[in-house]
Amino acid sequence: MVVGLFGEFRPSPTVPHPFATVPIPAGSIIDEGAVEYRDVPSGLFDRVSLPVTASHAILPGDPVLAGPDSPTSSGIPDGWWAVALELPTGAGPGAPVRLALEDRTVDGMIFSESDGQFGEHTGLVAVPEGSSEAVARAVRQDAIVVFVGR
């Protein structure tokens, strides 16, 4: 039983990934001085080796992606699913999240956000396929808490 609980509650493997710290215009060279590294769930983004040339404008806080052919260029990585959730104020695209469900936690990433007319802050949060059903059940039961990381 202890081994099962450890497997269920152990942290997901993470890897460092570059995120822009300054506005980066399309065509600019992105080097270490323009990014900070944040831990993201392993497999969320393709590996990026700096320096690279920005194929499009990148805002501060946005992840630096491998290029226009990246599987994440459409927003959601292959094998991941997105669910609409209410987000803490200030949380935006690229922010890692930890979703606390009744019986476990799931790591994910915010891919888009919007503010509703009644002040709610919502967004699409992508999670690995193996966790998508548990997250959907928690959303349906209103039994989910969203933590935003850095």
ZADO-207895 format. One record per residue (C-alpha): residue in one letter; x, y, z negated. Coordinates in steps of 0.001 Angstrom, whole numbers, plus 500000, padded with zeros to 6 digits. Each point is the difference from the previous one (the first is absolute). Last residue first. Layout:
<robas>
<roba "A"; <X; Y; Z>> ...
</robas>
This chain:
<robas>
<roba "R"; <507196; 529502; 510945>> <roba "G"; <496935; 498243; 498788>> <roba "V"; <496261; 500590; 500084>> <roba "F"; <497759; 497852; 497800>> <roba "V"; <496529; 499094; 501280>> <roba "V"; <497585; 498268; 497615>> <roba "I"; <497548; 497378; 501236>> <roba "A"; <496848; 498465; 498502>> <roba "D"; <497208; 501717; 501963>> <roba "Q"; <498595; 496516; 500681>> <roba "R"; <500133; 500514; 503801>> <roba "V"; <503454; 501548; 499687>> <roba "A"; <501234; 497068; 497897>> <roba "R"; <498599; 497482; 502497>> <roba "A"; <501681; 501849; 502884>> <roba "V"; <503323; 500042; 498121>> <roba "A"; <499795; 496241; 499374>> <roba "E"; <499211; 499407; 503689>> <roba "S"; <502857; 502209; 501225>> <roba "S"; <502727; 498470; 497833>> <roba "G"; <501365; 497381; 502402>> <roba "E"; <499672; 502443; 502892>> <roba "P"; <502426; 502465; 498434>> <roba "V"; <498474; 503321; 498938>> <roba "A"; <499398; 503261; 501859>> <roba "V"; <498308; 502909; 498226>> <roba "L"; <497747; 502269; 502038>> <roba "G"; <499149; 503194; 498196>> <roba "T"; <497649; 501795; 497683>> <roba "H"; <500065; 503201; 497975>> <roba "E"; <496550; 500890; 498710>> <roba "G"; <499207; 503701; 499876>> <roba "F"; <496355; 499842; 501015>> <roba "Q"; <500657; 500823; 503667>> <roba "G"; <502503; 497192; 500240>> <roba "D"; <503752; 500336; 500016>> <roba "S"; <501886; 497726; 502352>> <roba "E"; <502986; 497684; 499919>> <roba "S"; <501929; 497683; 502266>> <roba "F"; <502494; 497175; 499778>> <roba "I"; <500339; 499485; 496244>> <roba "M"; <502216; 496983; 499242>> <roba "G"; <499447; 496732; 498159>> <roba "D"; <500991; 498000; 496945>> <roba "V"; <497433; 497675; 498424>> <roba "T"; <499474; 499476; 496280>> <roba "R"; <498287; 497088; 498283>> <roba "D"; <496915; 498700; 498173>> <roba "E"; <497523; 502894; 499853>> <roba "L"; <501654; 501904; 502816>> <roba "A"; <502686; 502625; 499578>> <roba "L"; <501021; 501425; 503371>> <roba "R"; <503588; 501172; 500162>> <roba "V"; <500613; 502754; 502498>> <roba "P"; <502912; 501117; 502162>> <roba "A"; <499637; 503469; 501470>> <roba "G"; <500448; 500176; 503764>> <roba "P"; <496882; 502009; 500604>> <roba "G"; <498852; 502078; 497051>> <roba "A"; <499338; 499978; 496276>> <roba "G"; <499497; 503521; 498666>> <roba "T"; <496719; 499251; 498259>> <roba "P"; <499676; 496324; 499070>> <roba "L"; <498440; 497921; 502753>> <roba "E"; <496480; 498676; 500583>> <roba "L"; <500352; 496974; 502216>> <roba "A"; <499433; 499059; 503643>> <roba "V"; <501514; 496612; 500825>> <roba "A"; <502791; 499179; 502392>> <roba "W"; <501216; 496560; 501065>> <roba "W"; <503552; 498728; 500464>> <roba "G"; <501244; 497223; 502305>> <roba "D"; <501561; 502405; 502466>> <roba "P"; <500670; 503349; 498366>> <roba "I"; <497288; 502682; 499810>> <roba "G"; <500478; 503514; 501328>> <roba "S"; <500016; 499607; 503761>> <roba "S"; <503755; 500663; 499948>> <roba "T"; <500403; 497244; 497393>> <roba "P"; <500906; 497282; 502487>> <roba "S"; <502821; 502257; 501142>> <roba "D"; <500086; 500613; 503759>> <roba "P"; <499876; 503773; 499506>> <roba "G"; <503036; 499878; 497754>> <roba "A"; <501462; 498234; 496959>> <roba "L"; <497946; 502073; 497596>> <roba "V"; <501038; 502754; 497607>> <roba "P"; <497277; 500049; 497344>> <roba "D"; <498131; 503265; 499460>> <roba "G"; <500600; 501948; 496780>> <roba "P"; <501128; 503165; 501760>> <roba "L"; <498444; 500114; 503472>> <roba "I"; <501364; 498240; 503058>> <roba "A"; <499764; 501382; 503536>> <roba "H"; <500305; 497308; 502682>> <roba "S"; <502674; 497702; 501477>> <roba "A"; <502406; 501025; 497239>> <roba "T"; <503540; 498973; 500957>> <roba "V"; <501740; 497538; 497694>> <roba "P"; <502898; 500225; 497526>> <roba "L"; <499148; 497860; 498136>> <roba "S"; <499137; 496315; 500193>> <roba "V"; <496280; 499301; 499742>> <roba "R"; <498625; 496589; 498957>> <roba "D"; <496488; 499314; 501266>> <roba "F"; <497335; 501085; 497538>> <roba "L"; <497709; 498138; 497583>> <roba "G"; <502080; 496819; 500046>> <roba "S"; <501196; 500327; 496399>> <roba "P"; <497712; 502224; 497965>> <roba "V"; <501399; 503533; 499766>> <roba "D"; <502764; 501446; 497820>> <roba "R"; <500669; 503612; 500799>> <roba "Y"; <503101; 501461; 501618>> <roba "E"; <500332; 503730; 500479>> <roba "V"; <500465; 501627; 503356>> <roba "A"; <501366; 503033; 501846>> <roba "G"; <503603; 499880; 498774>> <roba "E"; <500337; 496291; 500842>> <roba "D"; <499591; 500696; 503707>> <roba "I"; <497127; 500634; 502397>> <roba "I"; <501166; 501492; 503307>> <roba "S"; <497347; 502297; 501384>> <roba "G"; <498035; 499215; 503178>> <roba "A"; <496613; 500624; 498406>> <roba "P"; <500259; 502502; 497134>> <roba "I"; <500814; 498779; 496465>> <roba "P"; <498271; 501755; 497086>> <roba "V"; <501979; 499303; 496813>> <roba "T"; <500167; 497104; 497521>> <roba "A"; <499255; 497317; 502596>> <roba "F"; <499591; 496439; 498703>> <roba "P"; <502675; 497309; 500375>> <roba "H"; <499249; 496413; 498872>> <roba "P"; <501382; 498064; 497018>> <roba "V"; <498791; 496382; 499763>> <roba "T"; <497384; 498408; 497763>> <roba "P"; <499143; 496485; 498901>> <roba "S"; <496563; 499833; 498366>> <roba "P"; <500055; 500206; 496225>> <roba "R"; <499165; 496802; 498122>> <roba "F"; <496403; 499749; 498800>> <roba "E"; <498690; 496961; 501891>> <roba "G"; <503245; 498040; 500098>> <roba "F"; <500640; 500659; 496301>> <roba "L"; <496450; 498913; 499172>> <roba "G"; <500450; 496761; 501919>> <roba "V"; <503342; 499288; 498317>> <roba "V"; <498423; 500593; 496593>> <roba "M"; <497156; 497616; 500835>> 
</robas>
